[in-house]
Structure formats: structure tokens, C-alpha cells
Amino acid sequence: MSRQIFITEADKKRLQKLINEAKEFSSGNEGYLRKLEQELNRAQVVTSEKIPRDVMTMNSKVLLKDLETGEKMEYTLVYPADADLMENKISVLAPIGTAILGFREGDVIDWKVPDGLVKLEVEKILYQPESAGDLDL
């Protein structure tokens, strides 16, 4: 993938700490940790004030559209401790969580699932903490 992704300095710092801690305690998520680390390493890092409003950051809420079925899904991207599928809060360590981090409205995500590949469009960022001024999340 050659898409350019953005991440805030604060998110990168917290996510790198999460990765380091998980590696230290051998959480069983090594594959996901490696993928997340790759995403962080190639991301353009910007201050919270300079992150584009249409970028999926940590604690952002997104509306995704399955391009094959037309089904729409709302998710909030959270840290593992806050994940709750009943509330549509997905962990950044989940495959779809890692996949959507840094994407922008209009981007298409190729998400590998057991049955093949699902194409999801980032239809809208419904909430982004940085643009809402919620920088302490």
C-alpha cells in the first residue's frame, strides 16, 4: 500500500508505548503489533492542531460503507482497554482497527477476512477529538 496516512504526535507516543508494553509481556498479538508498528513508522506525524479534520485518529468515530453490500457501519477506534463490541468500540490492535488508523474520508480499505477481501469506504469521520478540541482523550 502506498497511501499516505497521518497520525498525531500524541497518538504515536501512546501507541508506541502500547506496542512496547505488549511486546514485553508477549500478549499473543505479535502479528497485529508488527502491522501497527509498520503503520506508525510510515505515517506522517503532525501535531494535534495540524491533523486534517477528515483523518481517522484514536478515539475518532467513523462511518464505513461496505462497497459490495452497501451496508454501513459506525465504529469508534479505541485503545485495547476501552474496546467494547457492544458499543462498536474497536481496538486499534484488531485487524480492522489497525487498518482504519490514519485513513481519510473517501479512502477505500481492503480488509482481509476469512472469506476473502472486503472493500470498505471511509464515508465520513463523524467525530475526531482533535477537531472537536478534545485533546485529552
N, CA, C and O atoms as CSV, one atom per row, in Angstrom:
chain,resi,resn,atom,element,x,y,z
A,1,MET,N,N,0.840,-1.193,0.000
A,1,MET,CA,C,0.000,0.000,0.000
A,1,MET,C,C,0.875,1.243,0.000
A,1,MET,O,O,1.885,1.303,0.701
A,2,SER,N,N,0.490,2.212,-0.773
A,2,SER,CA,C,1.290,3.426,-0.844
A,2,SER,C,C,0.527,4.643,-0.330
A,2,SER,O,O,0.974,5.775,-0.511
A,3,ARG,N,N,-0.589,4.426,0.292
A,3,ARG,CA,C,-1.378,5.563,0.775
A,3,ARG,C,C,-0.617,6.304,1.866
A,3,ARG,O,O,0.126,5.702,2.642
A,4,GLN,N,N,-0.813,7.611,1.913
A,4,GLN,CA,C,-0.189,8.421,2.964
A,4,GLN,C,C,-1.149,8.482,4.144
A,4,GLN,O,O,-2.310,8.858,3.984
A,5,ILE,N,N,-0.675,8.120,5.309
A,5,ILE,CA,C,-1.515,8.233,6.489
A,5,ILE,C,C,-0.906,9.257,7.430
A,5,ILE,O,O,0.294,9.528,7.399
A,6,PHE,N,N,-1.762,9.812,8.262
A,6,PHE,CA,C,-1.364,10.824,9.235
A,6,PHE,C,C,-1.636,10.293,10.626
A,6,PHE,O,O,-2.562,9.513,10.850
A,7,ILE,N,N,-0.797,10.739,11.560
A,7,ILE,CA,C,-1.024,10.395,12.967
A,7,ILE,C,C,-0.538,11.572,13.808
A,7,ILE,O,O,0.421,12.259,13.454
A,8,THR,N,N,-1.217,11.784,14.916
A,8,THR,CA,C,-0.775,12.873,15.788
A,8,THR,C,C,0.423,12.414,16.607
A,8,THR,O,O,0.621,11.220,16.831
A,9,GLU,N,N,1.216,13.385,17.049
A,9,GLU,CA,C,2.369,13.074,17.906
A,9,GLU,C,C,1.908,12.325,19.157
A,9,GLU,O,O,2.531,11.348,19.572
A,10,ALA,N,N,0.804,12.799,19.753
A,10,ALA,CA,C,0.306,12.188,20.994
A,10,ALA,C,C,-0.129,10.734,20.759
A,10,ALA,O,O,0.192,9.856,21.559
A,11,ASP,N,N,-0.859,10.480,19.661
A,11,ASP,CA,C,-1.287,9.110,19.358
A,11,ASP,C,C,-0.081,8.218,19.112
A,11,ASP,O,O,-0.039,7.088,19.597
A,12,LYS,N,N,0.896,8.709,18.367
A,12,LYS,CA,C,2.067,7.877,18.071
A,12,LYS,C,C,2.792,7.507,19.361
A,12,LYS,O,O,3.203,6.360,19.541
A,13,LYS,N,N,2.944,8.468,20.246
A,13,LYS,CA,C,3.636,8.212,21.509
A,13,LYS,C,C,2.887,7.158,22.333
A,13,LYS,O,O,3.500,6.222,22.847
A,14,ARG,N,N,1.570,7.308,22.459
A,14,ARG,CA,C,0.779,6.354,23.242
A,14,ARG,C,C,0.758,4.971,22.600
A,14,ARG,O,O,0.842,3.955,23.290
A,15,LEU,N,N,0.644,4.942,21.270
A,15,LEU,CA,C,0.606,3.657,20.578
A,15,LEU,C,C,1.959,2.953,20.643
A,15,LEU,O,O,2.013,1.732,20.791
A,16,GLN,N,N,3.044,3.705,20.535
A,16,GLN,CA,C,4.366,3.088,20.634
A,16,GLN,C,C,4.572,2.503,22.025
A,16,GLN,O,O,5.162,1.432,22.170
A,17,LYS,N,N,4.087,3.201,23.044
A,17,LYS,CA,C,4.170,2.690,24.419
A,17,LYS,C,C,3.357,1.394,24.545
A,17,LYS,O,O,3.816,0.431,25.161
A,18,LEU,N,N,2.166,1.371,23.968
A,18,LEU,CA,C,1.310,0.189,23.976
A,18,LEU,C,C,2.020,-0.989,23.299
A,18,LEU,O,O,2.004,-2.107,23.812
A,19,ILE,N,N,2.633,-0.732,22.160
A,19,ILE,CA,C,3.354,-1.775,21.425
A,19,ILE,C,C,4.511,-2.312,22.266
A,19,ILE,O,O,4.688,-3.524,22.384
A,20,ASN,N,N,5.289,-1.413,22.843
A,20,ASN,CA,C,6.441,-1.828,23.650
A,20,ASN,C,C,6.024,-2.662,24.850
A,20,ASN,O,O,6.658,-3.669,25.163
A,21,GLU,N,N,4.951,-2.242,25.527
A,21,GLU,CA,C,4.461,-2.995,26.683
A,21,GLU,C,C,3.938,-4.362,26.266
A,21,GLU,O,O,4.194,-5.362,26.937
A,22,ALA,N,N,3.207,-4.404,25.162
A,22,ALA,CA,C,2.650,-5.675,24.700
A,22,ALA,C,C,3.756,-6.640,24.286
A,22,ALA,O,O,3.661,-7.842,24.533
A,23,LYS,N,N,4.794,-6.116,23.660
A,23,LYS,CA,C,5.933,-6.969,23.280
A,23,LYS,C,C,6.616,-7.528,24.525
A,23,LYS,O,O,6.992,-8.700,24.567
A,24,GLU,N,N,6.769,-6.686,25.526
A,24,GLU,CA,C,7.440,-7.089,26.762
A,24,GLU,C,C,6.700,-8.220,27.461
A,24,GLU,O,O,7.315,-9.123,28.029
A,25,PHE,N,N,5.379,-8.162,27.413
A,25,PHE,CA,C,4.571,-9.156,28.113
A,25,PHE,C,C,4.047,-10.243,27.183
A,25,PHE,O,O,3.216,-11.057,27.586
A,26,SER,N,N,4.529,-10.264,25.933
A,26,SER,CA,C,4.164,-11.291,24.951
A,26,SER,C,C,2.663,-11.567,24.965
A,26,SER,O,O,2.209,-12.616,25.421
A,27,SER,N,N,1.914,-10.603,24.456
A,27,SER,CA,C,0.457,-10.639,24.541
A,27,SER,C,C,-0.212,-11.606,23.573
A,27,SER,O,O,-1.416,-11.839,23.685
A,28,GLY,N,N,0.525,-12.173,22.633
A,28,GLY,CA,C,-0.098,-13.043,21.643
A,28,GLY,C,C,-0.581,-12.273,20.422
A,28,GLY,O,O,-1.099,-12.873,19.480
A,29,ASN,N,N,-0.419,-10.961,20.425
A,29,ASN,CA,C,-0.844,-10.117,19.310
A,29,ASN,C,C,0.340,-9.675,18.448
A,29,ASN,O,O,0.275,-8.620,17.818
A,30,GLU,N,N,1.403,-10.451,18.410
A,30,GLU,CA,C,2.626,-10.003,17.752
A,30,GLU,C,C,2.405,-9.594,16.298
A,30,GLU,O,O,2.966,-8.596,15.845
A,31,GLY,N,N,1.592,-10.356,15.561
A,31,GLY,CA,C,1.315,-10.013,14.166
A,31,GLY,C,C,0.648,-8.658,14.040
A,31,GLY,O,O,1.025,-7.852,13.190
A,32,TYR,N,N,-0.337,-8.406,14.878
A,32,TYR,CA,C,-1.039,-7.118,14.849
A,32,TYR,C,C,-0.123,-5.994,15.327
A,32,TYR,O,O,-0.167,-4.880,14.806
A,33,LEU,N,N,0.697,-6.296,16.309
A,33,LEU,CA,C,1.636,-5.282,16.810
A,33,LEU,C,C,2.623,-4.880,15.716
A,33,LEU,O,O,2.934,-3.700,15.551
A,34,ARG,N,N,3.105,-5.864,14.978
A,34,ARG,CA,C,4.044,-5.587,13.889
A,34,ARG,C,C,3.391,-4.711,12.818
A,34,ARG,O,O,3.999,-3.762,12.323
A,35,LYS,N,N,2.151,-5.039,12.471
A,35,LYS,CA,C,1.416,-4.275,11.455
A,35,LYS,C,C,1.189,-2.840,11.934
A,35,LYS,O,O,1.376,-1.890,11.174
A,36,LEU,N,N,0.790,-2.690,13.186
A,36,LEU,CA,C,0.571,-1.356,13.734
A,36,LEU,C,C,1.871,-0.566,13.748
A,36,LEU,O,O,1.891,0.617,13.408
A,37,GLU,N,N,2.950,-1.220,14.141
A,37,GLU,CA,C,4.241,-0.544,14.176
A,37,GLU,C,C,4.671,-0.102,12.774
A,37,GLU,O,O,5.232,0.980,12.608
A,38,GLN,N,N,4.409,-0.932,11.776
A,38,GLN,CA,C,4.720,-0.566,10.387
A,38,GLN,C,C,3.923,0.671,9.977
A,38,GLN,O,O,4.453,1.580,9.337
A,39,GLU,N,N,2.653,0.695,10.350
A,39,GLU,CA,C,1.813,1.850,10.016
A,39,GLU,C,C,2.352,3.120,10.690
A,39,GLU,O,O,2.417,4.179,10.066
A,40,LEU,N,N,2.732,3.006,11.953
A,40,LEU,CA,C,3.264,4.161,12.678
A,40,LEU,C,C,4.556,4.664,12.041
A,40,LEU,O,O,4.770,5.871,11.929
A,41,ASN,N,N,5.404,3.744,11.629
A,41,ASN,CA,C,6.697,4.127,11.072
A,41,ASN,C,C,6.581,4.848,9.736
A,41,ASN,O,O,7.446,5.655,9.396
A,42,ARG,N,N,5.538,4.574,8.983
A,42,ARG,CA,C,5.415,5.226,7.682
A,42,ARG,C,C,4.450,6.416,7.690
A,42,ARG,O,O,4.294,7.109,6.684
A,43,ALA,N,N,3.817,6.636,8.820
A,43,ALA,CA,C,2.852,7.736,8.923
A,43,ALA,C,C,3.541,9.096,8.980
A,43,ALA,O,O,4.656,9.232,9.482
A,44,GLN,N,N,2.851,10.080,8.457
A,44,GLN,CA,C,3.311,11.451,8.609
A,44,GLN,C,C,2.827,11.927,9.974
A,44,GLN,O,O,1.625,11.964,10.236
A,45,VAL,N,N,3.768,12.290,10.841
A,45,VAL,CA,C,3.441,12.690,12.205
A,45,VAL,C,C,3.248,14.204,12.241
A,45,VAL,O,O,4.100,14.965,11.781
A,46,VAL,N,N,2.110,14.625,12.798
A,46,VAL,CA,C,1.790,16.049,12.900
A,46,VAL,C,C,1.271,16.344,14.301
A,46,VAL,O,O,0.883,15.435,15.034
A,47,THR,N,N,1.268,17.616,14.664
A,47,THR,CA,C,0.701,17.995,15.955
A,47,THR,C,C,-0.812,17.822,15.905
A,47,THR,O,O,-1.405,17.789,14.826
A,48,SER,N,N,-1.423,17.713,17.057
A,48,SER,CA,C,-2.884,17.555,17.125
A,48,SER,C,C,-3.608,18.709,16.431
A,48,SER,O,O,-4.665,18.519,15.830
A,49,GLU,N,N,-3.030,19.896,16.521
A,49,GLU,CA,C,-3.654,21.074,15.913
A,49,GLU,C,C,-3.576,21.046,14.387
A,49,GLU,O,O,-4.368,21.705,13.714
A,50,LYS,N,N,-2.628,20.289,13.841
A,50,LYS,CA,C,-2.429,20.277,12.387
A,50,LYS,C,C,-2.969,19.035,11.696
A,50,LYS,O,O,-2.843,18.903,10.478
A,51,ILE,N,N,-3.568,18.123,12.456
A,51,ILE,CA,C,-4.097,16.913,11.825
A,51,ILE,C,C,-5.306,17.295,10.967
A,51,ILE,O,O,-6.189,18.008,11.445
A,52,PRO,N,N,-5.367,16.840,9.714
A,52,PRO,CA,C,-6.543,17.157,8.897
A,52,PRO,C,C,-7.824,16.634,9.554
A,52,PRO,O,O,-7.826,15.567,10.168
A,53,ARG,N,N,-8.904,17.396,9.418
A,53,ARG,CA,C,-10.186,17.056,10.061
A,53,ARG,C,C,-10.801,15.763,9.538
A,53,ARG,O,O,-11.635,15.161,10.213
A,54,ASP,N,N,-10.398,15.330,8.343
A,54,ASP,CA,C,-11.003,14.144,7.737
A,54,ASP,C,C,-10.162,12.889,7.916
A,54,ASP,O,O,-10.309,11.928,7.160
A,55,VAL,N,N,-9.272,12.890,8.920
A,55,VAL,CA,C,-8.382,11.744,9.181
A,55,VAL,C,C,-8.860,10.991,10.419
A,55,VAL,O,O,-9.247,11.590,11.423
A,56,MET,N,N,-8.824,9.667,10.323
A,56,MET,CA,C,-9.196,8.792,11.432
A,56,MET,C,C,-8.060,8.739,12.439
A,56,MET,O,O,-7.005,8.171,12.157
A,57,THR,N,N,-8.271,9.331,13.620
A,57,THR,CA,C,-7.298,9.311,14.702
A,57,THR,C,C,-7.850,8.441,15.832
A,57,THR,O,O,-8.979,7.955,15.759
A,58,MET,N,N,-7.047,8.252,16.865
A,58,MET,CA,C,-7.520,7.485,18.017
A,58,MET,C,C,-8.719,8.206,18.643
A,58,MET,O,O,-8.730,9.432,18.754
A,59,ASN,N,N,-9.719,7.432,19.047
A,59,ASN,CA,C,-10.965,7.908,19.655
A,59,ASN,C,C,-11.864,8.632,18.673
A,59,ASN,O,O,-12.809,9.309,19.077
A,60,SER,N,N,-11.575,8.494,17.374
A,60,SER,CA,C,-12.462,9.042,16.355
A,60,SER,C,C,-13.578,8.054,16.075
A,60,SER,O,O,-13.428,6.848,16.268
A,61,LYS,N,N,-14.705,8.592,15.615
A,61,LYS,CA,C,-15.846,7.770,15.230
A,61,LYS,C,C,-15.995,7.876,13.721
A,61,LYS,O,O,-15.970,8.975,13.166
A,62,VAL,N,N,-16.150,6.743,13.062
A,62,VAL,CA,C,-16.160,6.702,11.602
A,62,VAL,C,C,-17.398,5.967,11.086
A,62,VAL,O,O,-17.911,5.049,11.726
A,63,LEU,N,N,-17.859,6.392,9.921
A,63,LEU,CA,C,-18.925,5.690,9.205
A,63,LEU,C,C,-18.271,5.003,8.016
A,63,LEU,O,O,-17.739,5.658,7.119
A,64,LEU,N,N,-18.317,3.671,8.020
A,64,LEU,CA,C,-17.742,2.872,6.945
A,64,LEU,C,C,-18.864,2.288,6.098
A,64,LEU,O,O,-19.950,1.994,6.598
A,65,LYS,N,N,-18.584,2.126,4.808
A,65,LYS,CA,C,-19.565,1.534,3.902
A,65,LYS,C,C,-18.926,0.352,3.197
A,65,LYS,O,O,-17.864,0.481,2.587
A,66,ASP,N,N,-19.581,-0.810,3.283
A,66,ASP,CA,C,-19.140,-1.994,2.554
A,66,ASP,C,C,-19.496,-1.769,1.086
A,66,ASP,O,O,-20.673,-1.663,0.742
A,67,LEU,N,N,-18.491,-1.698,0.228
A,67,LEU,CA,C,-18.730,-1.362,-1.176
A,67,LEU,C,C,-19.428,-2.469,-1.954
A,67,LEU,O,O,-19.980,-2.212,-3.024
A,68,GLU,N,N,-19.416,-3.691,-1.439
A,68,GLU,CA,C,-20.107,-4.784,-2.119
A,68,GLU,C,C,-21.578,-4.857,-1.730
A,68,GLU,O,O,-22.444,-5.024,-2.589
A,69,THR,N,N,-21.860,-4.732,-0.434
A,69,THR,CA,C,-23.240,-4.891,0.043
A,69,THR,C,C,-23.966,-3.569,0.270
A,69,THR,O,O,-25.195,-3.536,0.334
A,70,GLY,N,N,-23.209,-2.482,0.392
A,70,GLY,CA,C,-23.813,-1.182,0.693
A,70,GLY,C,C,-24.088,-0.982,2.175
A,70,GLY,O,O,-24.549,0.084,2.584
A,71,GLU,N,N,-23.806,-2.012,2.992
A,71,GLU,CA,C,-24.031,-1.911,4.437
A,71,GLU,C,C,-23.128,-0.833,5.033
A,71,GLU,O,O,-21.962,-0.697,4.660
A,72,LYS,N,N,-23.700,-0.068,5.973
A,72,LYS,CA,C,-22.941,0.974,6.653
A,72,LYS,C,C,-22.739,0.583,8.113
A,72,LYS,O,O,-23.616,0.003,8.752
A,73,MET,N,N,-21.546,0.922,8.622
A,73,MET,CA,C,-21.180,0.563,9.992
A,73,MET,C,C,-20.522,1.765,10.651
A,73,MET,O,O,-19.743,2.480,10.021
A,74,GLU,N,N,-20.839,1.982,11.919
A,74,GLU,CA,C,-20.184,3.032,12.698
A,74,GLU,C,C,-19.273,2.380,13.723
A,74,GLU,O,O,-19.673,1.457,14.432
A,75,TYR,N,N,-18.041,2.871,13.790
A,75,TYR,CA,C,-17.092,2.369,14.773
A,75,TYR,C,C,-16.344,3.534,15.400
A,75,TYR,O,O,-16.141,4.574,14.775
A,76,THR,N,N,-15.942,3.339,16.644
A,76,THR,CA,C,-15.032,4.260,17.317
A,76,THR,C,C,-13.734,3.499,17.529
A,76,THR,O,O,-13.735,2.383,18.048
A,77,LEU,N,N,-12.620,4.116,17.121
A,77,LEU,CA,C,-11.306,3.490,17.238
A,77,LEU,C,C,-10.718,3.818,18.606
A,77,LEU,O,O,-10.502,4.986,18.930
A,78,VAL,N,N,-10.461,2.783,19.408
A,78,VAL,CA,C,-10.040,2.996,20.793
A,78,VAL,C,C,-8.803,2.156,21.129
A,78,VAL,O,O,-8.394,1.275,20.372
A,79,TYR,N,N,-8.231,2.463,22.284
A,79,TYR,CA,C,-7.147,1.657,22.829
A,79,TYR,C,C,-7.742,0.348,23.346
A,79,TYR,O,O,-8.922,0.310,23.695
A,80,PRO,N,N,-6.948,-0.727,23.401
A,80,PRO,CA,C,-7.474,-2.045,23.778
A,80,PRO,C,C,-8.304,-2.065,25.059
A,80,PRO,O,O,-9.322,-2.754,25.110
A,81,ALA,N,N,-7.905,-1.342,26.076
A,81,ALA,CA,C,-8.641,-1.357,27.346
A,81,ALA,C,C,-10.052,-0.793,27.214
A,81,ALA,O,O,-10.915,-1.095,28.039
A,82,ASP,N,N,-10.299,0.021,26.192
A,82,ASP,CA,C,-11.612,0.644,26.006
A,82,ASP,C,C,-12.477,-0.077,24.981
A,82,ASP,O,O,-13.615,0.328,24.743
A,83,ALA,N,N,-11.959,-1.133,24.374
A,83,ALA,CA,C,-12.698,-1.846,23.330
A,83,ALA,C,C,-13.965,-2.474,23.899
A,83,ALA,O,O,-13.951,-3.047,24.989
A,84,ASP,N,N,-15.066,-2.361,23.145
A,84,ASP,CA,C,-16.346,-2.921,23.546
A,84,ASP,C,C,-17.194,-3.075,22.290
A,84,ASP,O,O,-17.761,-2.099,21.797
A,85,LEU,N,N,-17.281,-4.289,21.775
A,85,LEU,CA,C,-18.015,-4.516,20.532
A,85,LEU,C,C,-19.494,-4.168,20.651
A,85,LEU,O,O,-20.120,-3.784,19.663
A,86,MET,N,N,-20.057,-4.298,21.848
A,86,MET,CA,C,-21.476,-3.956,22.046
A,86,MET,C,C,-21.716,-2.461,21.821
A,86,MET,O,O,-22.820,-2.047,21.468
A,87,GLU,N,N,-20.672,-1.663,22.029
A,87,GLU,CA,C,-20.764,-0.220,21.822
A,87,GLU,C,C,-20.058,0.213,20.537
A,87,GLU,O,O,-19.843,1.404,20.312
A,88,ASN,N,N,-19.696,-0.767,19.690
A,88,ASN,CA,C,-18.988,-0.504,18.421
A,88,ASN,C,C,-17.665,0.219,18.631
A,88,ASN,O,O,-17.256,1.040,17.810
A,89,LYS,N,N,-17.001,-0.095,19.738
A,89,LYS,CA,C,-15.673,0.456,20.020
A,89,LYS,C,C,-14.664,-0.633,19.703
A,89,LYS,O,O,-14.601,-1.659,20.380
A,90,ILE,N,N,-13.867,-0.394,18.652
A,90,ILE,CA,C,-12.917,-1.420,18.238
A,90,ILE,C,C,-11.497,-1.018,18.592
A,90,ILE,O,O,-11.107,0.144,18.478
A,91,SER,N,N,-10.741,-2.010,19.022
A,91,SER,CA,C,-9.363,-1.798,19.425
A,91,SER,C,C,-8.485,-1.519,18.216
A,91,SER,O,O,-8.683,-2.079,17.137
A,92,VAL,N,N,-7.517,-0.648,18.419
A,92,VAL,CA,C,-6.535,-0.371,17.378
A,92,VAL,C,C,-5.713,-1.625,17.078
A,92,VAL,O,O,-5.090,-1.705,16.020
A,93,LEU,N,N,-5.696,-2.598,17.980
A,93,LEU,CA,C,-4.974,-3.844,17.745
A,93,LEU,C,C,-5.796,-4.871,16.978
A,93,LEU,O,O,-5.252,-5.882,16.532
A,94,ALA,N,N,-7.099,-4.632,16.817
A,94,ALA,CA,C,-7.907,-5.520,15.985
A,94,ALA,C,C,-7.549,-5.247,14.524
A,94,ALA,O,O,-7.184,-4.121,14.183
A,95,PRO,N,N,-7.646,-6.251,13.661
A,95,PRO,CA,C,-7.262,-6.041,12.260
A,95,PRO,C,C,-7.937,-4.830,11.607
A,95,PRO,O,O,-7.274,-4.055,10.919
A,96,ILE,N,N,-9.224,-4.662,11.811
A,96,ILE,CA,C,-9.904,-3.513,11.195
A,96,ILE,C,C,-9.477,-2.215,11.877
A,96,ILE,O,O,-9.432,-1.166,11.234
A,97,GLY,N,N,-9.166,-2.275,13.161
A,97,GLY,CA,C,-8.702,-1.084,13.867
A,97,GLY,C,C,-7.384,-0.576,13.311
A,97,GLY,O,O,-7.225,0.614,13.039
A,98,THR,N,N,-6.437,-1.498,13.146
A,98,THR,CA,C,-5.146,-1.128,12.564
A,98,THR,C,C,-5.337,-0.629,11.140
A,98,THR,O,O,-4.671,0.313,10.709
A,99,ALA,N,N,-6.250,-1.264,10.414
A,99,ALA,CA,C,-6.469,-0.909,9.013
A,99,ALA,C,C,-7.011,0.509,8.834
A,99,ALA,O,O,-6.636,1.186,7.877
A,100,ILE,N,N,-7.882,0.973,9.730
A,100,ILE,CA,C,-8.516,2.282,9.512
A,100,ILE,C,C,-7.725,3.452,10.086
A,100,ILE,O,O,-7.995,4.600,9.734
A,101,LEU,N,N,-6.762,3.191,10.956
A,101,LEU,CA,C,-5.982,4.267,11.559
A,101,LEU,C,C,-5.301,5.099,10.476
A,101,LEU,O,O,-4.576,4.566,9.636
A,102,GLY,N,N,-5.538,6.397,10.505
A,102,GLY,CA,C,-4.876,7.299,9.575
A,102,GLY,C,C,-5.565,7.480,8.238
A,102,GLY,O,O,-5.162,8.337,7.452
A,103,PHE,N,N,-6.607,6.684,7.957
A,103,PHE,CA,C,-7.328,6.840,6.704
A,103,PHE,C,C,-8.138,8.128,6.696
A,103,PHE,O,O,-8.463,8.681,7.747
A,104,ARG,N,N,-8.459,8.597,5.494
A,104,ARG,CA,C,-9.229,9.832,5.314
A,104,ARG,C,C,-10.574,9.523,4.683
A,104,ARG,O,O,-10.766,8.469,4.076
A,105,GLU,N,N,-11.499,10.454,4.836
A,105,GLU,CA,C,-12.797,10.322,4.166
A,105,GLU,C,C,-12.561,10.093,2.679
A,105,GLU,O,O,-11.732,10.755,2.054
A,106,GLY,N,N,-13.308,9.141,2.128
A,106,GLY,CA,C,-13.193,8.817,0.711
A,106,GLY,C,C,-12.207,7.701,0.422
A,106,GLY,O,O,-12.244,7.122,-0.664
A,107,ASP,N,N,-11.317,7.380,1.372
A,107,ASP,CA,C,-10.363,6.286,1.164
A,107,ASP,C,C,-11.092,4.947,1.173
A,107,ASP,O,O,-12.135,4.798,1.809
A,108,VAL,N,N,-10.528,3.973,0.457
A,108,VAL,CA,C,-11.067,2.616,0.433
A,108,VAL,C,C,-10.066,1.696,1.122
A,108,VAL,O,O,-8.870,1.720,0.835
A,109,ILE,N,N,-10.587,0.889,2.034
A,109,ILE,CA,C,-9.779,-0.036,2.827
A,109,ILE,C,C,-10.017,-1.445,2.302
A,109,ILE,O,O,-11.163,-1.864,2.139
A,110,ASP,N,N,-8.945,-2.171,2.040
A,110,ASP,CA,C,-9.037,-3.589,1.727
A,110,ASP,C,C,-8.828,-4.335,3.034
A,110,ASP,O,O,-7.726,-4.343,3.581
A,111,TRP,N,N,-9.888,-4.963,3.533
A,111,TRP,CA,C,-9.847,-5.643,4.825
A,111,TRP,C,C,-9.911,-7.144,4.594
A,111,TRP,O,O,-10.898,-7.649,4.057
A,112,LYS,N,N,-8.864,-7.863,4.995
A,112,LYS,CA,C,-8.829,-9.311,4.826
A,112,LYS,C,C,-9.669,-9.969,5.913
A,112,LYS,O,O,-9.479,-9.732,7.106
A,113,VAL,N,N,-10.597,-10.795,5.467
A,113,VAL,CA,C,-11.449,-11.575,6.368
A,113,VAL,C,C,-11.316,-13.038,5.960
A,113,VAL,O,O,-10.785,-13.328,4.887
A,114,PRO,N,N,-11.790,-13.976,6.801
A,114,PRO,CA,C,-11.639,-15.394,6.458
A,114,PRO,C,C,-12.203,-15.765,5.075
A,114,PRO,O,O,-11.668,-16.654,4.413
A,115,ASP,N,N,-13.258,-15.104,4.644
A,115,ASP,CA,C,-13.870,-15.435,3.357
A,115,ASP,C,C,-13.241,-14.719,2.173
A,115,ASP,O,O,-13.678,-14.907,1.037
A,116,GLY,N,N,-12.226,-13.902,2.417
A,116,GLY,CA,C,-11.594,-13.188,1.304
A,116,GLY,C,C,-11.270,-11.757,1.661
A,116,GLY,O,O,-10.667,-11.481,2.699
A,117,LEU,N,N,-11.677,-10.845,0.790
A,117,LEU,CA,C,-11.350,-9.440,0.950
A,117,LEU,C,C,-12.627,-8.611,0.923
A,117,LEU,O,O,-13.476,-8.787,0.048
A,118,VAL,N,N,-12.754,-7.715,1.879
A,118,VAL,CA,C,-13.892,-6.794,1.932
A,118,VAL,C,C,-13.352,-5.397,1.639
A,118,VAL,O,O,-12.330,-4.984,2.186
A,119,LYS,N,N,-14.052,-4.685,0.772
A,119,LYS,CA,C,-13.665,-3.306,0.473
A,119,LYS,C,C,-14.602,-2.376,1.220
A,119,LYS,O,O,-15.817,-2.400,1.024
A,120,LEU,N,N,-14.010,-1.550,2.089
A,120,LEU,CA,C,-14.773,-0.603,2.886
A,120,LEU,C,C,-14.355,0.811,2.511
A,120,LEU,O,O,-13.168,1.098,2.361
A,121,GLU,N,N,-15.332,1.683,2.363
A,121,GLU,CA,C,-15.041,3.086,2.112
A,121,GLU,C,C,-15.220,3.868,3.401
A,121,GLU,O,O,-16.196,3.668,4.123
A,122,VAL,N,N,-14.283,4.753,3.689
A,122,VAL,CA,C,-14.430,5.670,4.809
A,122,VAL,C,C,-15.392,6.758,4.311
A,122,VAL,O,O,-14.996,7.702,3.629
A,123,GLU,N,N,-16.645,6.593,4.671
A,123,GLU,CA,C,-17.659,7.512,4.160
A,123,GLU,C,C,-17.605,8.865,4.859
A,123,GLU,O,O,-17.702,9.914,4.222
A,124,LYS,N,N,-17.446,8.821,6.201
A,124,LYS,CA,C,-17.415,10.085,6.934
A,124,LYS,C,C,-16.750,9.881,8.290
A,124,LYS,O,O,-16.945,8.860,8.949
A,125,ILE,N,N,-15.967,10.866,8.689
A,125,ILE,CA,C,-15.465,10.908,10.059
A,125,ILE,C,C,-16.541,11.653,10.844
A,125,ILE,O,O,-16.731,12.855,10.656
A,126,LEU,N,N,-17.239,10.945,11.715
A,126,LEU,CA,C,-18.360,11.524,12.458
A,126,LEU,C,C,-17.890,12.348,13.650
A,126,LEU,O,O,-18.557,13.292,14.074
A,127,TYR,N,N,-16.743,11.977,14.175
A,127,TYR,CA,C,-16.189,12.694,15.325
A,127,TYR,C,C,-14.685,12.462,15.331
A,127,TYR,O,O,-14.215,11.335,15.170
A,128,GLN,N,N,-13.948,13.533,15.516
A,128,GLN,CA,C,-12.491,13.444,15.667
A,128,GLN,C,C,-12.124,14.322,16.856
A,128,GLN,O,O,-12.407,15.520,16.839
A,129,PRO,N,N,-11.498,13.754,17.893
A,129,PRO,CA,C,-11.198,14.525,19.099
A,129,PRO,C,C,-10.415,15.802,18.822
A,129,PRO,O,O,-10.690,16.843,19.418
A,130,GLU,N,N,-9.441,15.724,17.919
A,130,GLU,CA,C,-8.587,16.893,17.646
A,130,GLU,C,C,-9.400,18.047,17.072
A,130,GLU,O,O,-9.224,19.190,17.495
A,131,SER,N,N,-10.283,17.772,16.120
A,131,SER,CA,C,-11.064,18.865,15.528
A,131,SER,C,C,-12.148,19.371,16.485
A,131,SER,O,O,-12.619,20.501,16.363
A,132,ALA,N,N,-12.541,18.505,17.452
A,132,ALA,CA,C,-13.539,18.914,18.441
A,132,ALA,C,C,-12.901,19.625,19.633
A,132,ALA,O,O,-13.606,20.124,20.511
A,133,GLY,N,N,-11.562,19.673,19.665
A,133,GLY,CA,C,-10.866,20.326,20.774
A,133,GLY,C,C,-10.724,19.439,21.994
A,133,GLY,O,O,-10.358,19.917,23.068
A,134,ASP,N,N,-11.014,18.128,21.843
A,134,ASP,CA,C,-10.905,17.181,22.958
A,134,ASP,C,C,-9.530,16.522,22.941
A,134,ASP,O,O,-9.413,15.344,22.604
A,135,LEU,N,N,-8.507,17.260,23.295
A,135,LEU,CA,C,-7.143,16.776,23.151
A,135,LEU,C,C,-6.671,15.906,24.301
A,135,LEU,O,O,-5.556,15.386,24.259
A,136,ASP,N,N,-7.488,15.738,25.319
A,136,ASP,CA,C,-7.067,14.936,26.479
A,136,ASP,C,C,-7.552,13.500,26.419
A,136,ASP,O,O,-7.358,12.756,27.379
A,137,LEU,N,N,-8.171,13.087,25.333
A,137,LEU,CA,C,-8.683,11.708,25.228
A,137,LEU,C,C,-7.578,10.730,24.987
A,137,LEU,O,O,-7.829,9.530,24.874
